[in-house]
Amino acid sequence: MKKTTLILALVLTAGAAFAQKKTTSSATVSFDATTPKDALPRAENKTVIGSIDTQTGAVAFEAAVKNFAFSNPKIQEHFNAPNWMSSDQFPKFTFTGTIDKVNKVKFDKNGTYTVKVNGNLTVKGISKPSKVQGTVTVADGKIKVAANFKIKLEDYNITGQPIEAGKIDKEPKITVSAEF
């Protein structure tokens, strides 16, 4: 009887510990580099892997570069080419960070919380510190996160004639959304 109680207690404790980390494989990241000269450099990736640890505030996202879908196949080809993302050499984007003051977010209570996340965004093998503001929405046990921010293409050695010609925004908008 004591063995059964001990095993049950260990299983419940392990279950509670594992329940702190939530994951998804269907987060979405959108890339919008449109300008008044060109409305086509816009893409979306709906197969992004993400995780959030409700105890520590650790967040992480990983997006396969080749999974960004553009409406124009030629733009998608250029996006994956060596001048741009070099997706064969650098197959993924990553973001890892931590929610500031995670204790202010009540993951067990419905509500919407504005959060700041400090972390690192890695693109083309170049990692840069990033501060991102977003929201965490808790509704009936589900956790949704959303964030909008911009990056500077030059910070990640992304250059080219279309950028210089104003056809591609030098600071595209990145939108992240996930449900855990």
C-alpha positions in Angstrom: 0.0 0.0 0.0 2.8 2.4 0.9 4.5 1.6 -2.5 1.3 2.3 -4.4 0.9 5.6 -2.6 4.5 6.6 -3.2 4.3 5.8 -6.9 1.0 7.7 -7.3 2.5 10.7 -5.5 5.6 10.6 -7.8 3.4 10.3 -10.9 1.2 13.3 -9.8 4.3 15.4 -9.0 5.9 14.6 -12.3 2.7 15.4 -14.1 2.5 18.8 -12.4 6.1 19.5 -13.3 5.6 18.7 -16.9 2.4 20.7 -17.1 4.4 23.9 -16.6 5.7 23.8 -20.2 3.2 24.1 -23.0 4.1 23.5 -26.7 2.6 23.9 -30.1 3.7 22.9 -33.6 1.2 25.2 -35.4 2.2 28.7 -34.3 2.2 31.3 -37.1 4.9 33.8 -38.0 4.1 36.5 -40.7 6.7 38.5 -42.5 5.6 41.8 -44.0 8.2 43.8 -46.0 5.7 45.6 -48.3 6.4 49.1 -49.4 4.4 51.6 -51.4 6.4 50.4 -54.5 5.6 46.7 -54.0 2.8 44.9 -52.0 4.1 41.4 -52.7 6.9 40.8 -50.2 4.6 39.3 -47.6 4.7 35.7 -46.3 3.3 33.5 -43.6 4.6 30.3 -42.0 1.9 28.3 -40.1 4.2 25.4 -39.0 6.2 27.2 -36.4 7.2 25.3 -33.3 6.8 27.1 -30.0 7.0 26.6 -26.3 6.2 28.5 -23.1 7.0 27.6 -19.6 4.4 29.1 -17.3 6.6 28.7 -14.3 9.8 30.3 -15.5 8.5 32.5 -18.3 10.8 30.9 -20.9 9.6 31.1 -24.4 11.0 29.7 -27.6 10.0 29.6 -31.3 11.6 27.9 -34.3 10.5 28.5 -37.9 11.7 26.6 -41.0 12.7 29.3 -43.5 11.5 27.3 -46.5 8.0 27.1 -44.9 7.3 30.8 -45.4 4.8 31.0 -48.2 4.6 34.0 -50.6 1.8 34.6 -53.1 4.4 35.0 -55.8 6.7 31.9 -56.3 9.5 34.1 -57.7 9.6 36.1 -54.5 9.7 32.9 -52.5 12.6 31.7 -54.7 14.5 35.0 -54.0 13.7 34.8 -50.3 15.4 31.4 -50.0 18.3 32.3 -52.2 21.9 32.9 -50.9 21.6 36.7 -51.2 18.6 36.7 -48.8 18.0 33.9 -46.3 20.4 31.2 -47.6 17.8 28.7 -46.4 19.9 25.7 -47.4 22.7 26.9 -45.2 20.5 28.5 -42.5 17.3 26.5 -42.5 15.6 28.1 -39.5 14.9 31.3 -37.5 14.9 31.0 -33.8 13.8 33.1 -30.9 14.5 32.3 -27.2 13.7 34.5 -24.4 12.0 35.1 -21.0 8.8 36.9 -20.1 9.7 39.8 -17.7 7.7 39.6 -14.4 6.1 36.3 -15.4 4.5 36.1 -11.9 2.1 38.9 -13.0 0.6 36.6 -15.6 -2.1 34.4 -14.0 -1.9 31.3 -16.3 -4.8 29.7 -14.3 -7.2 32.7 -14.6 -8.9 34.1 -17.7 -7.5 37.4 -18.7 -5.2 39.4 -21.1 -1.8 40.4 -20.0 0.7 42.8 -21.7 4.2 41.3 -21.4 7.7 42.2 -22.3 10.0 39.5 -23.5 13.8 39.8 -23.5 15.6 37.3 -25.7 17.6 36.6 -28.8 16.5 36.4 -32.4 18.7 34.3 -34.6 18.5 34.8 -38.4 21.1 33.5 -40.9 23.2 32.3 -38.0 23.4 35.8 -36.5 21.9 36.2 -33.0 20.8 39.7 -31.8 19.3 40.7 -28.5 15.6 41.5 -28.9 13.0 43.1 -26.7 9.5 42.3 -27.8 6.2 43.5 -26.3 3.2 41.2 -26.7 0.1 39.8 -25.1 -0.7 36.6 -23.3 -4.4 35.8 -23.3 -5.7 33.0 -21.0 -9.2 31.7 -21.8 -10.6 28.5 -20.3 -7.3 26.9 -19.8 -5.9 27.8 -23.3 -3.0 30.2 -23.6 -2.6 32.5 -26.6 0.4 34.6 -27.2 0.8 37.4 -29.8 3.5 39.9 -30.7 4.4 42.4 -33.4 7.9 43.8 -33.9 10.3 44.9 -36.6 13.7 43.8 -37.5 16.5 45.6 -39.4 17.5 43.4 -42.4 21.0 44.9 -42.3 21.5 43.5 -38.8 21.3 40.0 -40.3 23.4 40.7 -43.4 20.3 40.7 -45.7 20.9 43.2 -48.5 20.2 43.5 -52.2 19.1 45.7 -55.0 15.3 45.3 -54.3 15.9 46.7 -50.8 18.0 49.6 -52.0 15.3 50.3 -54.7 12.6 50.6 -52.0 10.7 47.4 -53.2 11.4 45.7 -49.9 11.1 47.4 -46.5 14.4 47.7 -44.7 12.6 47.0 -41.4 9.9 44.4 -42.1 7.2 43.8 -39.6 7.1 40.3 -37.9 3.9 39.0 -36.3 3.9 36.0 -34.1 0.8 34.2 -32.8 0.4 30.9 -31.0 -2.1 28.9 -29.0 -0.9 26.5 -26.3 
